[in-house]
Amino acid sequence: MFILRKIRLSILGLVLGLILTLVGFVAYAQGNATLNLAGFFYGLPLLLGGLALKASEIKPIPFTQPTPSEIIALREQQATVTQNKIREDVTRYRYGQNAHLDEALEKLGISPSDEELPELQTIQETAVEGNYTLILNFDSPCVPLEDWQKKQDRIEKFFGPDIRAELTQPVENQVTLALIKLTQDSGIPS
């Protein structure tokens, strides 16, 4: 499953389409009508599909640092379904979207338009007071931290339940969103 998530469908379509198309041209030159048809009827659509996927491809978001084994163990114990989905979705190739989490940001009202959409740059997994935390680092030049903070309750409800959202601004035009898993014995107020 892990290896399958890292395969670029666009490259797969391009390579298979190109091979089949070339086989079709060679078969045409040699007078092999059956192989010629198979090459053209399957090769060209795969090649065009691969090109279309390549044009709409979004690369995986990198981790700021490798996740230590103790944080991975904490993730397996505490992470919410939503935290796992976010981590899995942003660390694989995506197709047909403007950016990672674009729909979530639109629903939260943080993305007024496609031009002003905050762009996810990196993610990190850590622990805050013993609680699993997924940190999302956004480049947000058009949406100031104050606008994010106005939506904090909405962010917690959207990514919840049992999530506490902390927003910080490490540098200008950057916003860090920490999604902290709340546990029964956590010292973090909800």
C-alpha positions as CSV (number, residue, x, y, z in Angstrom):
1,M,0.0,0.0,0.0
2,F,2.8,2.5,0.9
3,I,4.6,1.9,-2.4
4,L,1.4,2.2,-4.4
5,R,0.8,5.7,-2.8
6,K,4.1,6.9,-4.1
7,I,3.5,5.9,-7.8
8,R,2.9,8.8,-10.1
9,L,-0.1,7.9,-12.2
10,S,0.9,10.6,-14.7
11,I,4.3,9.0,-15.4
12,L,2.8,5.5,-15.5
13,G,0.3,6.7,-18.1
14,L,2.9,8.5,-20.1
15,V,5.3,5.5,-20.2
16,L,2.7,2.9,-21.0
17,G,1.1,5.1,-23.5
18,L,4.4,5.9,-25.2
19,I,5.4,2.2,-25.3
20,L,2.1,1.1,-26.8
21,T,2.0,3.9,-29.3
22,L,5.6,3.1,-30.4
23,V,4.6,-0.6,-30.7
24,G,1.7,0.6,-32.9
25,F,3.9,2.6,-35.2
26,V,6.4,-0.3,-35.5
27,A,3.6,-2.7,-36.2
28,Y,2.2,-0.4,-38.8
29,A,5.5,-0.2,-40.5
30,Q,5.7,-4.0,-40.5
31,G,2.2,-4.5,-41.8
32,N,0.9,-6.1,-38.6
33,A,-2.7,-4.7,-38.5
34,T,-3.8,-6.3,-35.2
35,L,-0.8,-5.1,-33.2
36,N,-1.1,-1.7,-35.0
37,L,-4.7,-1.3,-33.9
38,A,-3.9,-2.3,-30.3
39,G,-1.0,0.1,-30.2
40,F,-3.0,3.0,-31.4
41,F,-6.3,2.3,-29.7
42,Y,-4.7,1.8,-26.3
43,G,-1.5,3.7,-26.6
44,L,-2.7,7.1,-27.7
45,P,-5.5,7.4,-25.1
46,L,-3.1,6.3,-22.3
47,L,-0.5,8.8,-23.6
48,L,-3.0,11.7,-23.6
49,G,-4.4,10.6,-20.2
50,G,-0.9,10.7,-18.8
51,L,-0.3,14.1,-20.2
52,A,-3.6,15.4,-18.7
53,L,-2.7,13.9,-15.3
54,K,0.8,15.4,-15.5
55,A,-0.7,18.8,-16.2
56,S,-2.9,18.6,-13.1
57,E,-0.4,16.9,-10.7
58,I,0.3,18.2,-7.2
59,K,3.5,16.9,-5.6
60,P,3.5,15.3,-2.1
61,I,4.2,17.7,0.8
62,P,7.5,16.9,2.5
63,F,8.0,16.4,6.2
64,T,10.1,19.1,7.9
65,Q,12.1,16.3,9.6
66,P,11.8,12.5,9.7
67,T,9.2,11.3,12.3
68,P,10.9,9.6,15.3
69,S,9.7,6.1,16.1
70,E,8.2,7.2,19.5
71,I,6.0,9.7,17.6
72,I,5.0,7.0,15.2
73,A,4.0,4.8,18.2
74,L,2.1,7.8,19.7
75,R,0.3,8.3,16.3
76,E,-0.8,4.7,16.2
77,Q,-2.2,5.1,19.7
78,Q,-3.8,8.5,19.6
79,A,-4.2,9.9,16.1
80,T,-7.7,10.7,14.9
81,V,-9.1,9.4,11.6
82,T,-9.0,13.0,10.3
83,Q,-5.3,13.5,11.3
84,N,-4.4,10.2,9.5
85,K,-6.4,11.2,6.4
86,I,-4.7,14.6,6.2
87,R,-1.2,13.1,6.6
88,E,-1.9,10.4,4.0
89,D,-3.6,12.7,1.5
90,V,-0.9,15.5,1.6
91,T,2.0,13.1,1.3
92,R,0.9,11.5,-1.9
93,Y,0.5,12.7,-5.5
94,R,-2.9,14.4,-6.1
95,Y,-4.6,15.2,-9.4
96,G,-7.3,17.7,-10.4
97,Q,-7.0,20.0,-7.4
98,N,-5.6,23.5,-7.1
99,A,-3.6,22.7,-4.0
100,H,-3.5,20.4,-1.0
101,L,-6.4,21.0,1.3
102,D,-7.9,23.6,-1.0
103,E,-11.5,22.3,-0.4
104,A,-11.0,22.3,3.4
105,L,-9.7,25.8,3.4
106,E,-12.6,27.0,1.2
107,K,-15.1,25.4,3.6
108,L,-13.4,27.0,6.5
109,G,-13.6,30.4,4.8
110,I,-9.8,30.9,4.9
111,S,-9.5,30.9,1.1
112,P,-11.4,33.9,-0.4
113,S,-10.2,33.0,-3.9
114,D,-7.9,30.7,-5.8
115,E,-5.3,33.5,-6.0
116,E,-5.3,34.1,-2.2
117,L,-5.3,30.4,-1.3
118,P,-2.8,29.6,1.5
119,E,-0.4,26.9,0.2
120,L,0.7,24.0,2.4
121,Q,4.5,23.9,2.4
122,T,5.5,21.2,4.9
123,I,4.1,18.9,7.6
124,Q,5.5,17.6,10.8
125,E,4.5,15.0,13.4
126,T,5.4,15.7,17.0
127,A,4.0,15.5,20.6
128,V,2.6,18.4,22.6
129,E,2.3,17.7,26.3
130,G,2.2,14.0,25.5
131,N,-0.4,14.3,22.8
132,Y,0.0,13.4,19.1
133,T,0.2,16.6,17.0
134,L,0.1,17.1,13.3
135,I,1.7,20.4,12.3
136,L,0.7,22.0,9.0
137,N,3.0,24.8,7.7
138,F,1.3,27.2,5.3
139,D,2.6,29.9,3.1
140,S,-0.2,32.5,3.6
141,P,0.8,35.9,2.1
142,C,-2.8,37.0,1.4
143,V,-4.5,35.7,4.5
144,P,-3.1,37.1,7.7
145,L,-2.8,35.2,11.0
146,E,-5.7,37.3,12.4
147,D,-8.0,35.9,9.8
148,W,-6.9,32.4,10.7
149,Q,-7.4,33.1,14.4
150,K,-11.0,34.3,13.8
151,K,-11.7,30.8,12.3
152,Q,-10.0,28.8,15.1
153,D,-13.3,27.5,16.6
154,R,-14.5,26.5,13.2
155,I,-11.1,24.8,12.4
156,E,-11.4,22.8,15.6
157,K,-14.9,21.7,14.8
158,F,-14.0,20.9,11.1
159,F,-11.0,18.8,12.0
160,G,-12.5,17.4,15.3
161,P,-13.7,15.9,17.4
162,D,-11.1,15.8,20.1
163,I,-8.8,18.2,18.3
164,R,-7.3,21.4,19.6
165,A,-6.0,23.8,16.9
166,E,-3.1,26.1,17.7
167,L,-2.2,28.9,15.3
168,T,1.2,30.6,15.2
169,Q,3.1,32.8,12.8
170,P,6.8,31.7,12.9
171,V,7.7,34.3,10.2
172,E,5.9,36.9,8.1
173,N,3.5,35.3,5.5
174,Q,3.7,31.9,7.2
175,V,1.0,30.3,9.4
176,T,1.5,27.1,11.4
177,L,-1.6,25.1,12.2
178,A,-1.0,22.5,14.9
179,L,-3.8,19.9,15.2
180,I,-3.4,18.5,18.7
181,K,-5.2,15.3,19.7
182,L,-7.0,15.8,23.0
183,T,-7.0,12.9,25.4
184,Q,-8.8,12.3,28.6
185,D,-5.7,13.0,30.7
186,S,-4.3,15.8,28.6
187,G,-3.5,19.0,30.4
188,I,-4.5,21.0,27.3
189,P,-7.8,22.9,27.7
190,S,-10.3,22.2,25.0
